[in-house]
Amino acid sequence: MKKVLVIGGTRFFGKRLVQLLAQSEAEVTVATRGLADADLPPQVKRVTVDREDPRSLAVVGGTDWDVIYDNICYSSQNALDACQVFQGKVGKYVLTSTLSVYDFATESLKEEAFDPYSYQIHRTTRDEVTYQEGKRQAEAVFFQQQAFPVIAPRFPIVLAEDDYTRRLHFHVEHVQEERPIGMVNPEAIMCFIHAQEAAEFLQWAGLTSQAGPVNACSHGTIQLRALMEEIASAVGKPAQIQEETSSDDRSPFAFPESFYMDNSKATQAGFSFRTLQSWLPELIRTIAARPS
């Protein structure tokens, strides 16, 4: 039976990952700050760990793990702490990373567009860097330290009905309430992944022989304007897109340029992605049908 540690696994796709792992009969331990009252499978063990404190992280460093999933590594310091605590203690380390390690681009982004193997490392904490820089630094540490085998799934925006960031909900609710939505570039192209698919990909990442950065997104893309038309159709009201609005009405998807990935590396390695159209329209309709 595999011994698996999930650092940050009590909500959204982390919680889904824990459920998948428990169903696979792995011996699963979830390490979090203990703040979320998550309904996890009864056989899953829980320990309280402060990710920002290496002495606290060492609580789970005395055990040998087959796989560690790290969903809450946001800085070089987080990564350096993990490399020290888990060296010689883990067979495979899965670092949850992000599309945000890239810069905006007009083309579909491949893994080589950001090279963590040569990126300069600066020892910083989460509070000292942007989200983009923190994730870049985390990848750089893991891949340059080479303390153990690491794979870094790079996810775009993850969506589902229970998304605690409510970014898709924002757009549906604004259309329902006939409020303006601020977008500087409605022609920008985006990619997404569903929370369940993200959890399935993480589980696969812990089992595959693949290592290094790997893009993970549903097949297909969507233009922001087309997304708003899809929402307008589900709601039955027009979307009021404006270039300038108050900060409260500015879209969380308001990217100035296109931002989407090429997932061919993972596809060729054997992971079967869903198509965006197989789940996104249904998710929009589900959110639109819920009482606000």
Beta strands, then each sheet from edge to edge (+ up, - down):
strand 1: 3-7
strand 2: 27-32
strand 3: 45-48
strand 4: 65-70
strand 5: 90-95
strand 6: 97-98
strand 7: 150-155
strand 8: 157-159
strand 9: 180-182
strand 10: 189-190
strand 11: 192-194
strand 12: 212-215
strand 13: 222-223
strand 14: 240-242
sheet 1: 3+ 2+ 1+ 4+ 5+ 7+ 6+
sheet 2: 3+ 2+ 1+ 4+ 5+ 7+ 12+
sheet 3: 8+ 11+
sheet 4: 9+ 14+
sheet 5: 10+ 13-
end
